[in-house]
Amino acid sequence: MGSSKYDAIIVGAGHNGLTTGCYLARAGLKTLIVEKNDWIGGAAVSRSLHEGWTYSNCSYVCSLLRREIVRDLDLPRFGLQVIPYEGGATFTRDGDYFAYLSDHNALRREIGRHSARDVDAYARFSQTVIRQCRFIRPFLLRPAPDPASLHPRDLGELAFLVKKAHGLGARELGETIRFWTMSIGDFLDEHFESDLIKAHLAGSGIIGTGLGVYSPGTAYVLLHHYMGDVDGAIGAWGFARGGMGSISKALGLAFEESGGEIRTGSGIDTFKVKDGRVTGVALENGDEFDAPIVASNMDIKRTFLHHVDRAEVPADFTRAVERFKIRGSSAKLNIALDRMPVIPAAPPGASFLRGDMHCSTSLAELERGYDDWKDGRWSAEPYFDMLIPSQIDPTMAPPGQHMMTVFVQYAPYDLEAGGVRSGENWTDAARQALANCVYDKMEQAMPDIRQRIVHAEVRTPLDIEREVGLTEGNIFQGELTFDQLLFNRPVPGYAGYDTPISGLYMVGSSSHPGGGVMAAPGANAAREILRRIGKAKSMAGLAS
């Protein structure tokens, strides 16, 4: 049994845990990160599962990563490079497509090809979304205020929120509250008439979420996906060169340069607590490490329902944790291709092929997919976000060959089989049947896709939970609905990254401002930890 003392210990080497570790180590704290897997990164990883190919086998595109953090930690010096990709497209059954082009004038012409009315509607849609992005972005690197608290910090943050809201004006404030609580289907129906255009835009409102296009709150999910940027272009997306693991690798190198220590293959058994205060961690391998500060990068449910003695926290807190919605709804396919698939509908060399591609053509089709999920089945006609990053980043596949990533919605965590719903129903045969369903739909755009496949990894919500540690495979560590945002995330009264156990903090995406490869929860939590020990000035370079 090993034993050692640290100033701070972080459980989980996902990108948020690494971000927290970077800031604590830079502030001079002797910091240890323990990770259950033999590699770092959590959901932001690059894995070689078939010789010659590299998969971003969980998260797969980059936009939300806060550029303030990238700049402050100097991550490009550690090899991070994000390459923007160009537009995207949705392909129809009759051989047509809608191309979401990066060139503004070309996009207007493309929209007009499907609906003359929707050309101006898209301008109004874009203005609304950009206004909402500009409103929310300043809150991403600030703590969420507790409206029930009289603490000066909470009052100050609440005053900032009120000032920003007042600046919108009465009409825009009303529209903002309505937007945050409405469905993406209703929002799009108010703007557009083309079913195809609505289907293309709706994906960002449901991806990774256990909700349908007409479920209240999904308009905000779209906003969550639009509020990032690449090279200052709001709403743009890109690929991390070398896969998403390049982000985690850069963070890990920055952490170690500041004196931090990472131990992989070291899953936690329990958080050690004495007299209401955390004292360290006990690992599954028998090792124990002590520290007055411990931060969990796991989600709130995994932390408190699996690794903390329930007697150590109030019963009402435990009940609130149990009510926190973390529902698995997504699967992932990572595919090695022997060459670029044939896409008959697309002009040769079309730029939108280097972006995200889809085959769902109406909101009704997307809603039916959600209905299947509610019944414990994967969607008979799944929505998917399909990209071939090797077109832009040739490091992902051998010369002349390609790597494809396919994020699939919807797939249940508890799969129905024989009248019984259980994660254990995800047999190899069920995984292959899901993959075949996705291939059938992909043939709508790529008729030769099955002939191009050299290797495929099929990941169900259960697989994502087992490997990454995300409860039910939920990529956001909790639904991004209005009842689970800001001061309600993850539990009312504990939105400030603290917990009922003194010295134990939450630094993952269960905390404000939520999920995605953003690093904001990790940075915000680090600031709060350092503030409480009088070292907040060490993060002065990161705007708050």
C-alpha positions, 0 to 999 in steps of 0.5 A, spaced: 500 500 500 502 506 498 501 513 502 503 520 500 500 527 502 499 532 497 496 539 497 490 537 492 488 531 489 483 531 483 479 524 481 479 523 473 484 526 468 478 528 463 479 535 460 476 539 466 480 535 471 486 536 467 484 544 467 483 544 474 490 541 475 493 546 471 491 552 475 492 549 482 499 546 480 501 553 477 499 556 484 504 552 487 499 546 490 502 539 490 497 536 486 496 529 484 491 527 478 488 519 479 485 516 473 482 509 472 484 508 465 491 507 463 490 513 459 488 521 460 483 525 457 476 522 459 472 523 453 477 527 449 481 522 447 485 519 441 485 512 440 489 507 435 484 501 435 486 499 428 493 499 426 494 505 422 488 509 424 487 514 430 480 515 432 477 520 436 472 515 439 468 519 444 468 527 443 470 528 436 469 536 434 472 542 437 468 549 438 466 550 445 473 550 448 474 556 451 480 560 448 481 564 454 483 558 457 487 556 451 491 562 451 492 563 459 495 555 459 499 556 452 496 550 450 499 551 442 506 551 445 504 544 447 502 542 440 494 543 440 492 546 433 484 546 432 483 546 424 476 549 422 472 545 418 467 547 412 460 547 413 456 541 412 450 538 408 444 533 409 442 528 404 435 526 401 432 520 399 431 522 392 438 524 391 438 531 393 441 535 399 441 541 403 448 544 403 450 549 409 455 553 406 461 557 410 460 562 404 454 567 406 452 569 399 453 561 397 449 559 403 443 564 401 443 561 394 443 554 397 437 556 402 433 559 396 434 553 392 429 550 397 425 556 399 425 563 397 422 565 403 427 561 408 433 566 405 430 572 410 428 567 415 435 564 416 437 571 417 432 572 422 434 566 425 442 567 425 441 574 429 436 571 434 442 565 436 447 570 435 444 575 440 443 569 445 450 567 444 453 574 446 448 574 452 450 567 455 458 567 453 460 572 459 457 567 464 461 561 462 467 563 466 464 566 471 461 562 477 453 561 477 450 566 483 446 563 488 439 567 488 438 565 496 445 567 498 447 573 501 454 572 501 457 578 497 460 574 492 453 571 490 450 578 490 455 581 486 454 575 481 447 576 481 448 584 480 452 582 474 446 577 471 441 583 473 445 588 469 446 584 463 439 582 463 436 589 464 441 591 458 437 587 453 431 591 454 424 588 456 422 585 450 428 582 448 429 579 455 422 576 454 424 573 448 430 570 451 426 567 457 422 564 452 428 561 448 431 558 453 425 554 455 422 552 448 423 547 444 428 547 438 422 544 433 417 550 435 423 555 434 425 552 427 417 552 425 417 559 427 422 561 422 422 556 416 418 553 412 423 548 408 422 541 412 429 539 410 432 546 412 429 545 419 431 538 420 439 540 418 439 545 423 435 541 429 440 536 430 444 541 434 438 541 439 438 534 440 445 531 440 447 528 446 440 529 449 435 525 452 429 529 449 426 530 442 425 536 437 419 538 440 421 537 448 421 544 452 429 546 453 432 543 446 432 550 443 437 552 449 441 545 447 442 548 440 445 555 443 450 551 447 452 548 441 453 555 437 456 559 443 463 556 441 468 559 436 474 557 432 479 563 431 474 568 433 468 565 429 462 564 433 459 558 432 464 555 428 467 548 429 473 544 427 478 538 428 483 538 433 489 535 429 491 528 431 484 527 434 481 530 441 486 527 445 491 532 443 487 537 447 488 532 453 495 531 451 496 539 451 493 540 458 497 534 461 503 536 459 502 543 461 500 540 468 506 536 469 510 542 467 507 546 473 510 540 477 503 536 477 503 528 478 498 524 474 497 516 476 493 512 471 490 505 472 488 508 479 481 508 479 478 511 486 474 506 491 472 512 496 473 519 498 476 519 505 472 523 510 472 525 517 468 529 521 465 532 515 471 534 511 475 530 506 481 527 508 484 524 501 482 518 497 482 511 497 484 507 490 481 500 488 488 498 488 489 499 495 493 505 495 491 511 499 493 519 498 491 524 503 490 532 501 485 537 504 483 539 498 480 533 493 476 535 487 472 530 483 471 530 475 466 525 475 459 527 474 455 528 481 451 521 481 457 517 480 461 521 485 456 521 491 452 515 489 458 510 488 464 513 492 461 517 498 458 514 504 451 516 504 451 517 511 456 523 510 452 528 506 444 530 508 439 526 506 436 531 502 442 533 498 442 525 496 435 525 494 437 532 489 443 528 486 438 522 485 433 526 481 439 530 477 437 527 470 443 524 466 440 519 461 444 516 456 441 517 449 447 516 444 451 511 441 458 512 437 461 509 431 468 510 429 470 507 422 476 506 418 475 506 411 479 504 405 478 510 401 473 516 400 466 513 399 462 515 393 457 521 394 453 521 388 449 527 390 455 532 391 459 536 386 466 533 386 470 536 391 465 540 394 467 543 400 461 541 405 463 534 404 469 536 409 464 538 414 458 535 418 453 530 414 446 528 416 441 524 412 434 526 417 430 530 412 424 532 417 422 534 424 417 529 424 422 523 422 427 526 428 421 526 433 419 518 431 426 517 433 425 520 440 419 515 440 423 509 439 428 511 444 423 512 449 420 505 448 427 502 449 429 501 442 434 505 438 431 509 432 429 505 426 431 512 422 437 514 426 439 521 426 447 522 426 452 527 425 457 524 420 464 527 419 471 524 415 476 528 419 482 525 415 480 530 409 483 535 413 487 532 418 491 526 414 494 524 421 488 520 422 489 515 417 494 512 412 495 515 406 489 515 401 485 512 406 480 515 411 477 515 418 470 517 419 466 518 426 459 518 426 455 520 433 448 517 433 442 519 436 438 515 439 440 509 443 438 507 449 442 505 455 437 500 458 435 496 451 429 493 451 429 485 449 424 480 451 420 485 455 426 487 459 430 493 459 437 493 461 444 495 459 446 488 459 441 487 453 447 490 449 450 484 446 455 484 440 449 482 436 445 488 438 451 492 437 452 490 430 444 490 429 445 498 431 451 499 426 447 495 420 441 500 422 446 506 421 449 503 415 442 503 412 441 510 413 448 512 411 447 509 404 442 514 403 448 519 401 453 513 400 451 507 397 458 504 397 459 505 405 459 498 407 464 496 401 469 502 404 469 499 411 475 496 414 474 496 421 468 499 425 468 500 433 461 501 435 460 504 442 453 504 446 451 508 452 453 502 456 460 502 453 461 509 454 459 509 461 464 503 462 470 506 459 469 513 460 465 513 467 460 518 464 453 515 467 449 512 462 454 515 457 451 522 457 456 526 454 454 532 458 454 529 465 447 531 465 441 534 461 442 541 459 435 543 461 433 550 464 432 546 471 439 544 471 443 550 469 446 556 472 444 556 480 441 549 479 447 545 476 448 540 479 444 541 485 441 548 488 445 551 493 451 547 491 452 551 484 459 554 487 463 547 485 463 546 493 459 540 496 456 538 503 463 535 505 468 541 506 474 541 502 471 536 496 469 540 490 466 538 483 470 540 477 466 536 471 461 538 467 455 536 472 457 543 474 456 550 471 456 551 465 455 544 463 458 539 458 462 539 452 469 540 451 469 547 454 474 546 460 470 552 463 467 548 469 474 546 471 477 553 470 471 556 474 472 550 480 480 552 480 478 559 481 473 558 487 478 553 490 484 558 490 479 563 492 478 560 498 485 558 500 487 566 498 491 564 492 486 567 487 490 572 484 494 566 481 489 566 476 488 573 474 490 572 467 484 568 466 478 573 465 472 572 469 
